[in-house]
């Protein structure tokens, strides 16, 4: 029982500190990411969804809503899920989209709802022991043949604190193991930013089908 309690306490601490960080820095993240070009990632998701548009897209970890605005401008129905209330409020104001304020570790999503999930720089905040549960939640909320895109800072399968944020840093094989165990099928992967040597590409992007 003590080990279970310690595990729960650790998970709650990670959740509280990560959410607290983004609450405190929501406005600066909004300003600092305006010029970030993630069109490659958005296209990687949208071009493999086979249903008739408009698509229902879940922006997992939508932050201040930059992705939501792009999906909406492209004619799709986008819904955000965000742990930080402050970031969610900015996203709601800027995008006009519905935002679900939820702790990533305890998601409440409706099954078979989304054609695609856009998890850009968000899933790496999930500790390895909770990742199977979170991926199971995401798999369930996708429609049959739905698509999940993820982009994470890559590493050697270590977990660590970076200031007051917790992160899990996977290599390709480690990430594949989690995703395939969660019943996803790999479609493609690539490293970002594009056009640079691998040692200068800190982001692992991957696309998965249900």
Backbone as JSON Lines, residues from 0, in Angstrom:
{"i":0,"aa":"X","n":[0.83,-1.21,0.0],"ca":[0.0,0.0,0.0],"c":[0.86,1.26,0.0]}
{"i":1,"aa":"X","n":[1.99,1.24,0.72],"ca":[2.84,2.43,0.78],"c":[3.45,2.73,-0.58]}
{"i":2,"aa":"X","n":[3.82,1.68,-1.35],"ca":[4.37,1.91,-2.69],"c":[3.33,2.54,-3.61]}
{"i":3,"aa":"X","n":[2.07,2.07,-3.51],"ca":[1.0,2.64,-4.31],"c":[0.78,4.1,-3.94]}
{"i":4,"aa":"X","n":[0.78,4.39,-2.66],"ca":[0.59,5.76,-2.21],"c":[1.72,6.66,-2.7]}
{"i":5,"aa":"X","n":[2.95,6.16,-2.61],"ca":[4.09,6.95,-3.08],"c":[3.97,7.23,-4.57]}
{"i":6,"aa":"X","n":[3.5,6.21,-5.32],"ca":[3.33,6.37,-6.76],"c":[2.28,7.43,-7.06]}
{"i":7,"aa":"X","n":[1.16,7.38,-6.33],"ca":[0.1,8.37,-6.53],"c":[0.59,9.76,-6.15]}
{"i":8,"aa":"X","n":[1.31,9.86,-5.04],"ca":[1.82,11.16,-4.61],"c":[2.76,11.75,-5.66]}
{"i":9,"aa":"X","n":[3.63,10.89,-6.23],"ca":[4.56,11.36,-7.25],"c":[3.82,11.84,-8.49]}
{"i":10,"aa":"X","n":[2.81,11.09,-8.91],"ca":[2.03,11.47,-10.08],"c":[1.31,12.79,-9.85]}
{"i":11,"aa":"X","n":[0.74,12.96,-8.66],"ca":[0.05,14.21,-8.35],"c":[1.03,15.39,-8.35]}
{"i":12,"aa":"X","n":[2.24,15.16,-7.83],"ca":[3.25,16.22,-7.82],"c":[3.63,16.62,-9.25]}
{"i":13,"aa":"X","n":[3.86,15.62,-10.1],"ca":[4.2,15.9,-11.49],"c":[3.09,16.69,-12.16]}
{"i":14,"aa":"X","n":[1.86,16.25,-11.97],"ca":[0.73,16.94,-12.57],"c":[0.63,18.38,-12.08]}
{"i":15,"aa":"X","n":[0.7,18.57,-10.79],"ca":[0.56,19.9,-10.21],"c":[1.65,20.85,-10.69]}
{"i":16,"aa":"X","n":[2.89,20.35,-10.73],"ca":[4.0,21.22,-11.11],"c":[3.96,21.55,-12.61]}
{"i":17,"aa":"X","n":[3.64,20.56,-13.43],"ca":[3.54,20.84,-14.87],"c":[2.43,21.83,-15.16]}
{"i":18,"aa":"X","n":[1.24,21.58,-14.59],"ca":[0.11,22.5,-14.82],"c":[0.44,23.88,-14.26]}
{"i":19,"aa":"X","n":[1.04,23.92,-13.08],"ca":[1.4,25.2,-12.48],"c":[2.35,26.0,-13.35]}
{"i":20,"aa":"X","n":[3.32,25.29,-13.96],"ca":[4.28,25.97,-14.84],"c":[3.55,26.63,-16.01]}
{"i":21,"aa":"X","n":[2.63,25.89,-16.63],"ca":[1.95,26.45,-17.8],"c":[0.91,27.5,-17.41]}
{"i":22,"aa":"X","n":[0.34,27.38,-16.22],"ca":[-0.53,28.46,-15.74],"c":[0.27,29.77,-15.62]}
{"i":23,"aa":"X","n":[1.45,29.67,-15.04],"ca":[2.25,30.87,-14.79],"c":[2.84,31.45,-16.07]}
{"i":24,"aa":"X","n":[3.03,30.61,-17.08],"ca":[3.73,31.06,-18.28],"c":[2.85,31.05,-19.53]}
{"i":25,"aa":"X","n":[1.54,30.95,-19.36],"ca":[0.63,30.82,-20.51],"c":[0.77,32.0,-21.48]}
{"i":26,"aa":"X","n":[0.81,33.2,-20.95],"ca":[0.89,34.38,-21.82],"c":[2.21,34.44,-22.56]}
{"i":27,"aa":"X","n":[3.3,34.14,-21.86],"ca":[4.61,34.2,-22.52],"c":[4.76,33.09,-23.56]}
{"i":28,"aa":"X","n":[4.17,31.91,-23.31],"ca":[4.19,30.85,-24.32],"c":[3.39,31.27,-25.54]}
{"i":29,"aa":"X","n":[2.28,31.93,-25.31],"ca":[1.46,32.4,-26.42],"c":[2.28,33.36,-27.3]}
{"i":30,"aa":"X","n":[2.96,34.3,-26.68],"ca":[3.77,35.26,-27.43],"c":[4.97,34.58,-28.09]}
{"i":31,"aa":"X","n":[5.61,33.68,-27.36],"ca":[6.86,33.09,-27.83],"c":[6.71,32.05,-28.92]}
{"i":32,"aa":"X","n":[5.51,31.52,-29.1],"ca":[5.32,30.47,-30.1],"c":[4.59,30.96,-31.36]}
{"i":33,"aa":"X","n":[4.34,32.25,-31.45],"ca":[3.59,32.77,-32.6],"c":[4.29,32.47,-33.93]}
{"i":34,"aa":"X","n":[5.62,32.49,-33.9],"ca":[6.37,32.31,-35.15],"c":[6.77,30.85,-35.4]}
{"i":35,"aa":"X","n":[6.42,29.94,-34.5],"ca":[6.79,28.54,-34.7],"c":[5.99,27.94,-35.86]}
{"i":36,"aa":"X","n":[6.68,27.33,-36.77],"ca":[6.03,26.73,-37.95],"c":[5.86,25.23,-37.72]}
{"i":37,"aa":"X","n":[4.64,24.81,-37.47],"ca":[4.37,23.38,-37.27],"c":[3.48,22.85,-38.4]}
{"i":38,"aa":"X","n":[3.52,23.54,-39.55],"ca":[2.69,23.11,-40.67],"c":[3.05,21.7,-41.13]}
{"i":39,"aa":"X","n":[4.33,21.33,-41.05],"ca":[4.73,19.97,-41.42],"c":[3.99,18.95,-40.56]}
{"i":40,"aa":"X","n":[3.86,19.23,-39.28],"ca":[3.19,18.31,-38.36],"c":[1.69,18.26,-38.62]}
{"i":41,"aa":"X","n":[1.09,19.4,-38.83],"ca":[-0.34,19.44,-39.11],"c":[-0.65,18.69,-40.4]}
{"i":42,"aa":"X","n":[0.16,18.91,-41.43],"ca":[-0.03,18.21,-42.69],"c":[0.16,16.7,-42.55]}
{"i":43,"aa":"X","n":[1.12,16.31,-41.71],"ca":[1.37,14.88,-41.5],"c":[0.15,14.18,-40.93]}
{"i":44,"aa":"X","n":[-0.6,14.87,-40.08],"ca":[-1.84,14.32,-39.54],"c":[-2.95,14.32,-40.58]}
{"i":45,"aa":"X","n":[-3.21,15.48,-41.16],"ca":[-4.41,15.65,-42.0],"c":[-4.35,14.81,-43.28]}
{"i":46,"aa":"X","n":[-3.17,14.65,-43.86],"ca":[-3.12,13.99,-45.17],"c":[-3.35,12.49,-45.12]}
{"i":47,"aa":"X","n":[-3.31,11.9,-43.91],"ca":[-3.54,10.45,-43.83],"c":[-4.91,10.1,-43.24]}
{"i":48,"aa":"X","n":[-5.71,11.11,-42.88],"ca":[-7.07,10.84,-42.44],"c":[-7.92,10.57,-43.68]}
{"i":49,"aa":"X","n":[-8.62,9.46,-43.69],"ca":[-9.29,9.0,-44.91],"c":[-10.78,9.32,-44.96]}
{"i":50,"aa":"X","n":[-11.33,9.85,-43.88],"ca":[-12.76,10.15,-43.88],"c":[-13.03,11.43,-44.66]}
{"i":51,"aa":"X","n":[-14.3,11.72,-44.87],"ca":[-14.7,12.92,-45.61],"c":[-14.63,14.13,-44.67]}
{"i":52,"aa":"X","n":[-13.93,15.2,-45.08],"ca":[-13.88,16.39,-44.22],"c":[-15.24,17.08,-44.15]}
{"i":53,"aa":"X","n":[-15.48,17.9,-43.12],"ca":[-14.51,18.33,-42.12],"c":[-14.21,17.23,-41.09]}
{"i":54,"aa":"X","n":[-12.95,17.2,-40.64],"ca":[-12.53,16.23,-39.65],"c":[-12.79,16.78,-38.24]}
{"i":55,"aa":"X","n":[-13.06,15.88,-37.32],"ca":[-13.11,16.23,-35.9],"c":[-11.72,15.95,-35.32]}
{"i":56,"aa":"X","n":[-11.06,17.01,-34.87],"ca":[-9.68,16.92,-34.41],"c":[-9.6,17.27,-32.92]}
{"i":57,"aa":"X","n":[-8.93,16.42,-32.15],"ca":[-8.63,16.73,-30.76],"c":[-7.19,17.23,-30.69]}
{"i":58,"aa":"X","n":[-7.02,18.48,-30.26],"ca":[-5.69,19.04,-30.04],"c":[-5.33,18.76,-28.59]}
{"i":59,"aa":"X","n":[-4.49,17.74,-28.39],"ca":[-4.16,17.26,-27.05],"c":[-3.0,18.08,-26.51]}
{"i":60,"aa":"X","n":[-3.3,18.89,-25.49],"ca":[-2.31,19.84,-25.0],"c":[-2.28,21.04,-25.92]}
{"i":61,"aa":"X","n":[-3.44,21.66,-26.08],"ca":[-3.6,22.7,-27.1],"c":[-2.9,24.0,-26.75]}
{"i":62,"aa":"X","n":[-2.44,24.13,-25.48],"ca":[-1.75,25.34,-25.04],"c":[-2.58,26.58,-25.39]}
{"i":63,"aa":"X","n":[-1.98,27.67,-25.87],"ca":[-2.81,28.86,-26.15],"c":[-3.6,28.8,-27.44]}
{"i":64,"aa":"X","n":[-3.63,27.67,-28.14],"ca":[-4.6,27.48,-29.21],"c":[-4.13,27.75,-30.62]}
{"i":65,"aa":"X","n":[-2.82,27.78,-30.85],"ca":[-2.33,28.04,-32.2],"c":[-2.77,26.96,-33.18]}
{"i":66,"aa":"X","n":[-2.66,25.7,-32.77],"ca":[-3.1,24.61,-33.62],"c":[-4.6,24.63,-33.87]}
{"i":67,"aa":"X","n":[-5.36,24.97,-32.85],"ca":[-6.81,25.04,-32.99],"c":[-7.21,26.07,-34.05]}
{"i":68,"aa":"X","n":[-6.52,27.2,-34.03],"ca":[-6.82,28.24,-35.02],"c":[-6.54,27.75,-36.43]}
{"i":69,"aa":"X","n":[-5.43,27.01,-36.6],"ca":[-5.07,26.51,-37.92],"c":[-6.08,25.48,-38.41]}
{"i":70,"aa":"X","n":[-6.44,24.53,-37.56],"ca":[-7.42,23.51,-37.96],"c":[-8.75,24.15,-38.34]}
{"i":71,"aa":"X","n":[-9.16,25.15,-37.57],"ca":[-10.43,25.82,-37.84],"c":[-10.39,26.57,-39.17]}
{"i":72,"aa":"X","n":[-9.28,27.26,-39.43],"ca":[-9.14,27.99,-40.7],"c":[-9.17,27.03,-41.89]}
{"i":73,"aa":"X","n":[-8.72,25.8,-41.68],"ca":[-8.74,24.8,-42.74],"c":[-10.11,24.13,-42.9]}
{"i":74,"aa":"X","n":[-11.06,24.53,-42.05],"ca":[-12.42,24.05,-42.2],"c":[-12.8,22.86,-41.34]}
{"i":75,"aa":"X","n":[-11.92,22.49,-40.41],"ca":[-12.19,21.32,-39.57],"c":[-12.81,21.74,-38.23]}
{"i":76,"aa":"X","n":[-13.31,20.75,-37.51],"ca":[-13.92,20.97,-36.19],"c":[-12.89,20.57,-35.14]}
{"i":77,"aa":"X","n":[-12.34,21.55,-34.46],"ca":[-11.25,21.3,-33.52],"c":[-11.71,21.52,-32.09]}
{"i":78,"aa":"X","n":[-11.3,20.61,-31.23],"ca":[-11.57,20.7,-29.79],"c":[-10.24,20.55,-29.08]}
{"i":79,"aa":"X","n":[-9.99,21.38,-28.1],"ca":[-8.74,21.3,-27.35],"c":[-8.93,20.61,-26.01]}
{"i":80,"aa":"X","n":[-7.88,19.97,-25.54],"ca":[-7.84,19.51,-24.16],"c":[-6.54,20.04,-23.56]}
{"i":81,"aa":"X","n":[-6.66,20.66,-22.4],"ca":[-5.53,21.36,-21.81],"c":[-5.62,21.28,-20.3]}
{"i":82,"aa":"X","n":[-4.46,21.04,-19.66],"ca":[-4.44,20.97,-18.21],"c":[-4.42,22.33,-17.54]}
{"i":83,"aa":"X","n":[-3.81,23.3,-18.2],"ca":[-3.67,24.64,-17.64],"c":[-4.91,25.47,-17.93]}
{"i":84,"aa":"X","n":[-5.58,25.93,-16.9],"ca":[-6.76,26.77,-17.07],"c":[-6.39,28.08,-17.75]}
{"i":85,"aa":"X","n":[-5.24,28.64,-17.39],"ca":[-4.83,29.91,-17.99],"c":[-4.6,29.77,-19.49]}
{"i":86,"aa":"X","n":[-3.92,28.7,-19.9],"ca":[-3.7,28.47,-21.33],"c":[-5.01,28.18,-22.03]}
{"i":87,"aa":"X","n":[-5.9,27.43,-21.38],"ca":[-7.19,27.1,-21.97],"c":[-8.02,28.35,-22.22]}
{"i":88,"aa":"X","n":[-7.96,29.31,-21.31],"ca":[-8.72,30.55,-21.49],"c":[-8.21,31.35,-22.67]}
{"i":89,"aa":"X","n":[-6.88,31.38,-22.84],"ca":[-6.31,32.07,-24.01],"c":[-6.74,31.35,-25.29]}
{"i":90,"aa":"X","n":[-6.66,30.02,-25.27],"ca":[-7.04,29.24,-26.45],"c":[-8.5,29.45,-26.82]}
{"i":91,"aa":"X","n":[-9.37,29.49,-25.82],"ca":[-10.79,29.7,-26.07],"c":[-11.03,31.07,-26.7]}
{"i":92,"aa":"X","n":[-10.38,32.09,-26.15],"ca":[-10.55,33.46,-26.65],"c":[-10.05,33.58,-28.08]}
{"i":93,"aa":"X","n":[-8.89,32.99,-28.36],"ca":[-8.27,33.18,-29.68],"c":[-8.89,32.31,-30.76]}
{"i":94,"aa":"X","n":[-9.33,31.1,-30.4],"ca":[-9.81,30.16,-31.41],"c":[-11.33,30.07,-31.5]}
{"i":95,"aa":"X","n":[-12.02,30.35,-30.4],"ca":[-13.46,30.15,-30.36],"c":[-13.86,28.69,-30.24]}
{"i":96,"aa":"X","n":[-12.88,27.81,-30.09],"ca":[-13.17,26.37,-30.02],"c":[-13.52,25.94,-28.6]}
{"i":97,"aa":"X","n":[-14.16,24.8,-28.51],"ca":[-14.41,24.19,-27.21],"c":[-13.09,23.69,-26.63]}
{"i":98,"aa":"X","n":[-12.87,23.99,-25.36],"ca":[-11.65,23.54,-24.68],"c":[-12.05,22.72,-23.46]}
{"i":99,"aa":"X","n":[-11.56,21.51,-23.38],"ca":[-11.77,20.65,-22.22],"c":[-10.6,20.83,-21.27]}
{"i":100,"aa":"X","n":[-10.86,21.31,-20.07],"ca":[-9.79,21.48,-19.08],"c":[-9.72,20.2,-18.26]}
{"i":101,"aa":"X","n":[-8.7,19.4,-18.52],"ca":[-8.57,18.09,-17.88],"c":[-7.11,17.82,-17.53]}
{"i":102,"aa":"X","n":[-6.91,17.13,-16.42],"ca":[-5.6,16.6,-16.07],"c":[-5.3,15.46,-17.03]}
{"i":103,"aa":"X","n":[-4.16,15.52,-17.71],"ca":[-3.81,14.49,-18.68],"c":[-3.77,13.1,-18.07]}
{"i":104,"aa":"X","n":[-3.49,13.04,-16.78],"ca":[-3.36,11.73,-16.13],"c":[-4.71,11.11,-15.8]}
{"i":105,"aa":"X","n":[-5.78,11.91,-15.92],"ca":[-7.13,11.43,-15.61],"c":[-8.1,11.99,-16.65]}
{"i":106,"aa":"X","n":[-7.93,11.54,-17.86],"ca":[-8.75,12.04,-18.96],"c":[-10.17,11.49,-18.91]}
{"i":107,"aa":"X","n":[-11.1,12.29,-19.4],"ca":[-12.49,11.85,-19.54],"c":[-12.95,12.25,-20.94]}
{"i":108,"aa":"X","n":[-12.72,11.37,-21.9],"ca":[-13.02,11.63,-23.31],"c":[-14.04,10.62,-23.81]}
{"i":109,"aa":"X","n":[-14.89,11.03,-24.72],"ca":[-15.95,10.17,-25.23],"c":[-15.37,9.24,-26.29]}
{"i":110,"aa":"X","n":[-15.69,7.96,-26.21],"ca":[-15.18,6.97,-27.16],"c":[-15.65,7.27,-28.58]}
{"i":111,"aa":"X","n":[-14.8,6.9,-29.55],"ca":[-15.15,6.95,-30.99],"c":[-15.66,8.32,-31.43]}
{"i":112,"aa":"X","n":[-14.93,9.37,-31.04],"ca":[-15.37,10.74,-31.29],"c":[-14.55,11.45,-32.35]}
{"i":113,"aa":"X","n":[-13.25,11.19,-32.42],"ca":[-12.36,12.02,-33.22],"c":[-11.77,11.27,-34.41]}
{"i":114,"aa":"X","n":[-11.64,12.0,-35.53],"ca":[-10.95,11.45,-36.7],"c":[-9.44,11.53,-36.53]}
{"i":115,"aa":"X","n":[-8.98,12.52,-35.76],"ca":[-7.55,12.69,-35.56],"c":[-7.24,13.31,-34.22]}
{"i":116,"aa":"X","n":[-6.05,13.01,-33.72],"ca":[-5.53,13.61,-32.49],"c":[-4.19,14.25,-32.82]}
{"i":117,"aa":"X","n":[-4.04,15.5,-32.45],"ca":[-2.8,16.24,-32.66],"c":[-2.15,16.45,-31.31]}
{"i":118,"aa":"X","n":[-1.1,15.66,-31.02],"ca":[-0.39,15.73,-29.74],"c":[0.99,16.3,-30.0]}
{"i":119,"aa":"X","n":[1.06,17.61,-30.13],"ca":[2.3,18.28,-30.47],"c":[2.97,18.8,-29.19]}
{"i":120,"aa":"X","n":[4.1,18.2,-28.84],"ca":[4.86,18.62,-27.64],"c":[4.02,18.53,-26.37]}
{"i":121,"aa":"X","n":[3.29,17.43,-26.22],"ca":[2.45,17.27,-25.03],"c":[2.62,15.9,-24.36]}
{"i":122,"aa":"X","n":[2.69,14.84,-25.14],"ca":[2.73,13.49,-24.54],"c":[4.03,13.22,-23.78]}
{"i":123,"aa":"X","n":[5.06,13.99,-24.03],"ca":[6.31,13.74,-23.29],"c":[6.19,14.15,-21.82]}
{"i":124,"aa":"X","n":[5.14,14.87,-21.48],"ca":[4.92,15.22,-20.07],"c":[4.31,14.06,-19.27]}
{"i":125,"aa":"X","n":[3.98,12.97,-19.93],"ca":[3.37,11.82,-19.23],"c":[4.48,10.89,-18.75]}
{"i":126,"aa":"X","n":[4.56,10.6,-17.45],"ca":[5.57,9.64,-16.99],"c":[5.29,8.25,-17.56]}
{"i":127,"aa":"X","n":[6.36,7.48,-17.73],"ca":[6.24,6.18,-18.4],"c":[5.22,5.26,-17.74]}
{"i":128,"aa":"X","n":[5.11,5.32,-16.43],"ca":[4.19,4.4,-15.74],"c":[2.73,4.74,-16.02]}
{"i":129,"aa":"X","n":[2.45,5.98,-16.42],"ca":[1.08,6.39,-16.73],"c":[0.8,6.43,-18.23]}
{"i":130,"aa":"X","n":[1.85,6.35,-19.04],"ca":[1.67,6.49,-20.48],"c":[0.74,5.44,-21.08]}
{"i":131,"aa":"X","n":[0.82,4.16,-20.69],"ca":[-0.13,3.19,-21.26],"c":[-1.59,3.56,-21.01]}
{"i":132,"aa":"X","n":[-1.89,4.06,-19.82],"ca":[-3.27,4.46,-19.51],"c":[-3.71,5.63,-20.38]}
{"i":133,"aa":"X","n":[-2.85,6.63,-20.55],"ca":[-3.19,7.8,-21.34],"c":[-3.36,7.43,-22.8]}
{"i":134,"aa":"X","n":[-2.45,6.61,-23.33],"ca":[-2.56,6.17,-24.73],"c":[-3.82,5.34,-24.95]}
{"i":135,"aa":"X","n":[-4.2,4.56,-23.96],"ca":[-5.44,3.79,-24.06],"c":[-6.65,4.72,-24.14]}
{"i":136,"aa":"X","n":[-6.64,5.78,-23.35],"ca":[-7.71,6.78,-23.4],"c":[-7.79,7.43,-24.79]}
{"i":137,"aa":"X","n":[-6.63,7.76,-25.34],"ca":[-6.6,8.41,-26.66],"c":[-7.03,7.44,-27.76]}
{"i":138,"aa":"X","n":[-6.59,6.21,-27.68],"ca":[-6.97,5.19,-28.66],"c":[-8.49,5.03,-28.65]}
{"i":139,"aa":"X","n":[-9.1,4.99,-27.46],"ca":[-10.54,4.77,-27.34],"c":[-11.34,5.94,-27.9]}
{"i":140,"aa":"X","n":[-10.83,7.17,-27.77],"ca":[-11.62,8.32,-28.22],"c":[-11.51,8.54,-29.73]}
{"i":141,"aa":"X","n":[-10.58,7.84,-30.4],"ca":[-10.51,7.91,-31.85],"c":[-11.59,7.04,-32.48]}
{"i":142,"aa":"X","n":[-12.1,7.5,-33.61],"ca":[-12.99,6.66,-34.41],"c":[-12.18,5.52,-35.04]}
{"i":143,"aa":"X","n":[-12.83,4.45,-35.48],"ca":[-12.11,3.4,-36.21],"c":[-11.34,4.01,-37.38]}
{"i":144,"aa":"X","n":[-10.1,3.59,-37.55],"ca":[-9.19,4.1,-38.58],"c":[-8.75,5.54,-38.32]}
{"i":145,"aa":"X","n":[-8.97,6.03,-37.1],"ca":[-8.52,7.37,-36.75],"c":[-7.0,7.44,-36.67]}
{"i":146,"aa":"X","n":[-6.48,8.67,-36.65],"ca":[-5.04,8.92,-36.72],"c":[-4.58,9.74,-35.52]}
{"i":147,"aa":"X","n":[-3.44,9.35,-34.95],"ca":[-2.8,10.13,-33.89],"c":[-1.44,10.6,-34.37]}
{"i":148,"aa":"X","n":[-1.19,11.89,-34.24],"ca":[0.12,12.47,-34.5],"c":[0.75,12.85,-33.17]}
{"i":149,"aa":"X","n":[2.04,12.55,-33.0],"ca":[2.75,13.0,-31.81],"c":[4.1,13.57,-32.2]}
{"i":150,"aa":"X","n":[4.54,14.56,-31.47],"ca":[5.88,15.1,-31.6],"c":[6.43,15.31,-30.2]}
{"i":151,"aa":"X","n":[7.57,14.7,-29.92],"ca":[8.17,14.76,-28.59],"c":[9.66,15.05,-28.69]}
{"i":152,"aa":"X","n":[10.22,15.76,-27.72],"ca":[11.67,15.9,-27.69],"c":[12.29,14.52,-27.44]}
{"i":153,"aa":"X","n":[13.24,14.14,-28.26],"ca":[13.75,12.78,-28.17],"c":[14.92,12.69,-27.19]}
{"i":154,"aa":"X","n":[15.16,11.47,-26.74],"ca":[16.25,11.23,-25.8],"c":[16.61,9.76,-25.81]}
{"i":155,"aa":"X","n":[17.09,9.29,-24.68],"ca":[17.51,7.89,-24.54],"c":[16.64,7.16,-23.53]}
{"i":156,"aa":"X","n":[15.35,7.46,-23.57],"ca":[14.35,6.81,-22.72],"c":[14.54,7.13,-21.24]}
{"i":157,"aa":"X","n":[15.02,8.36,-20.99],"ca":[15.17,8.8,-19.61],"c":[14.0,9.7,-19.21]}
{"i":158,"aa":"X","n":[13.78,9.82,-17.92],"ca":[12.78,10.73,-17.38],"c":[13.49,11.7,-16.45]}
{"i":159,"aa":"X","n":[13.12,12.98,-16.51],"ca":[13.82,13.95,-15.67],"c":[12.99,15.22,-15.53]}
{"i":160,"aa":"X","n":[13.37,16.0,-14.53],"ca":[12.8,17.32,-14.33],"c":[13.65,18.33,-15.08]}
{"i":161,"aa":"X","n":[12.99,19.28,-15.77],"ca":[13.66,20.39,-16.41],"c":[13.07,21.64,-15.78]}
{"i":162,"aa":"X","n":[13.76,22.16,-14.78],"ca":[13.16,23.22,-13.98],"c":[11.97,22.65,-13.22]}
{"i":163,"aa":"X","n":[10.81,23.26,-13.38],"ca":[9.61,22.78,-12.69],"c":[8.71,21.98,-13.61]}
{"i":164,"aa":"X","n":[9.26,21.47,-14.71],"ca":[8.5,20.6,-15.62],"c":[9.12,19.21,-15.64]}
{"i":165,"aa":"X","n":[8.26,18.2,-15.73],"ca":[8.71,16.81,-15.82],"c":[8.57,16.35,-17.27]}
{"i":166,"aa":"X","n":[9.55,15.58,-17.73],"ca":[9.48,15.07,-19.09],"c":[10.03,13.67,-19.22]}
{"i":167,"aa":"X","n":[9.49,12.92,-20.19],"ca":[9.99,11.6,-20.57],"c":[10.52,11.73,-22.0]}
{"i":168,"aa":"X","n":[11.77,11.3,-22.2],"ca":[12.45,11.55,-23.47],"c":[12.78,10.23,-24.14]}
{"i":169,"aa":"X","n":[11.98,9.89,-25.16],"ca":[12.04,8.59,-25.8],"c":[12.89,8.61,-27.07]}
{"i":170,"aa":"X","n":[13.55,7.49,-27.36],"ca":[14.08,7.3,-28.7],"c":[13.0,6.6,-29.53]}
{"i":171,"aa":"X","n":[13.29,6.38,-30.81],"ca":[12.27,5.82,-31.7],"c":[11.8,4.45,-31.23]}
{"i":172,"aa":"X","n":[12.72,3.58,-30.89],"ca":[12.33,2.23,-30.49],"c":[11.53,2.24,-29.19]}
{"i":173,"aa":"X","n":[11.92,3.07,-28.25],"ca":[11.18,3.16,-27.01],"c":[9.76,3.66,-27.22]}
{"i":174,"aa":"X","n":[9.63,4.69,-28.08],"ca":[8.3,5.25,-28.36],"c":[7.44,4.23,-29.12]}
{"i":175,"aa":"X","n":[8.06,3.54,-30.08],"ca":[7.34,2.5,-30.82],"c":[6.77,1.45,-29.86]}
{"i":176,"aa":"X","n":[7.55,1.08,-28.88],"ca":[7.1,0.04,-27.95],"c":[5.84,0.48,-27.22]}
{"i":177,"aa":"X","n":[5.82,1.7,-26.7],"ca":[4.62,2.2,-26.02],"c":[3.43,2.26,-26.97]}
{"i":178,"aa":"X","n":[3.65,2.76,-28.17],"ca":[2.54,2.95,-29.1],"c":[1.98,1.62,-29.61]}
{"i":179,"aa":"X","n":[2.84,0.69,-29.95],"ca":[2.34,-0.59,-30.44],"c":[1.67,-1.39,-29.32]}
{"i":180,"aa":"X","n":[2.17,-1.27,-28.1],"ca":[1.5,-1.92,-26.97],"c":[0.12,-1.34,-26.73]}
{"i":181,"aa":"X","n":[-0.08,-0.09,-27.14],"ca":[-1.39,0.57,-27.01],"c":[-2.28,0.32,-28.23]}
{"i":182,"aa":"X","n":[-1.87,-0.59,-29.11],"ca":[-2.64,-1.06,-30.27],"c":[-2.55,-0.14,-31.48]}
{"i":183,"aa":"X","n":[-1.69,0.87,-31.45],"ca":[-1.52,1.74,-32.61],"c":[-0.61,1.09,-33.65]}
{"i":184,"aa":"X","n":[-0.82,1.44,-34.91],"ca":[-0.01,0.96,-36.02],"c":[0.76,2.13,-36.62]}
{"i":185,"aa":"X","n":[2.07,1.96,-36.74],"ca":[2.9,3.07,-37.24],"c":[2.65,3.31,-38.73]}
{"i":186,"aa":"X","n":[2.51,4.59,-39.08],"ca":[2.38,5.0,-40.47],"c":[3.68,5.64,-40.97]}
{"i":187,"aa":"X","n":[4.23,6.56,-40.19],"ca":[5.51,7.16,-40.56],"c":[6.12,7.84,-39.34]}
{"i":188,"aa":"X","n":[7.4,8.17,-39.46],"ca":[8.06,9.0,-38.46],"c":[9.11,9.85,-39.16]}
{"i":189,"aa":"X","n":[9.46,10.95,-38.53],"ca":[10.51,11.82,-39.04],"c":[11.04,12.66,-37.89]}
{"i":190,"aa":"X","n":[12.17,13.33,-38.15],"ca":[12.8,14.16,-37.13],"c":[12.73,15.63,-37.56]}
{"i":191,"aa":"X","n":[12.64,16.49,-36.55],"ca":[12.53,17.93,-36.8],"c":[13.6,18.69,-36.03]}
{"i":192,"aa":"X","n":[13.97,19.9,-36.55],"ca":[13.53,20.54,-37.79],"c":[14.06,19.82,-39.02]}
{"i":193,"aa":"X","n":[13.31,19.89,-40.1],"ca":[13.7,19.19,-41.32],"c":[14.92,19.84,-41.96]}
{"i":194,"aa":"X","n":[15.66,19.02,-42.72],"ca":[16.79,19.54,-43.48],"c":[18.07,19.72,-42.71]}
{"i":195,"aa":"X","n":[18.11,19.24,-41.46],"ca":[19.32,19.38,-40.64],"c":[19.91,18.01,-40.35]}
{"i":196,"aa":"X","n":[21.19,17.95,-39.95],"ca":[21.76,16.67,-39.51],"c":[21.01,16.14,-38.3]}
{"i":197,"aa":"X","n":[21.01,14.82,-38.13],"ca":[20.21,14.19,-37.07],"c":[20.56,14.74,-35.69]}
{"i":198,"aa":"X","n":[21.82,15.08,-35.45],"ca":[22.19,15.59,-34.13],"c":[21.62,16.97,-33.86]}
{"i":199,"aa":"X","n":[21.12,17.62,-34.91],"ca":[20.49,18.94,-34.75],"c":[18.97,18.87,-34.89]}
{"i":200,"aa":"X","n":[18.44,17.66,-34.78],"ca":[16.99,17.46,-34.87],"c":[16.49,16.87,-33.54]}
{"i":201,"aa":"X","n":[16.14,17.73,-32.58],"ca":[15.79,17.23,-31.26],"c":[14.38,16.67,-31.13]}
{"i":202,"aa":"X","n":[13.56,16.78,-32.17],"ca":[12.16,16.36,-32.08],"c":[11.89,15.11,-32.9]}
{"i":203,"aa":"X","n":[11.23,14.15,-32.28],"ca":[10.78,12.93,-32.95],"c":[9.28,13.05,-33.21]}
{"i":204,"aa":"X","n":[8.91,13.09,-34.47],"ca":[7.5,13.15,-34.87],"c":[7.08,11.81,-35.45]}
{"i":205,"aa":"X","n":[5.84,11.4,-35.14],"ca":[5.38,10.11,-35.63],"c":[3.87,10.13,-35.82]}
{"i":206,"aa":"X","n":[3.41,9.31,-36.76],"ca":[1.99,9.24,-37.13],"c":[1.53,7.8,-36.99]}
{"i":207,"aa":"X","n":[0.36,7.62,-36.35],"ca":[-0.12,6.29,-35.96],"c":[-1.59,6.13,-36.29]}
{"i":208,"aa":"X","n":[-1.97,4.94,-36.7],"ca":[-3.35,4.66,-37.01],"c":[-3.98,3.72,-35.98]}
{"i":209,"aa":"X","n":[-5.29,3.87,-35.82],"ca":[-6.06,2.99,-34.94],"c":[-6.52,1.78,-35.74]}
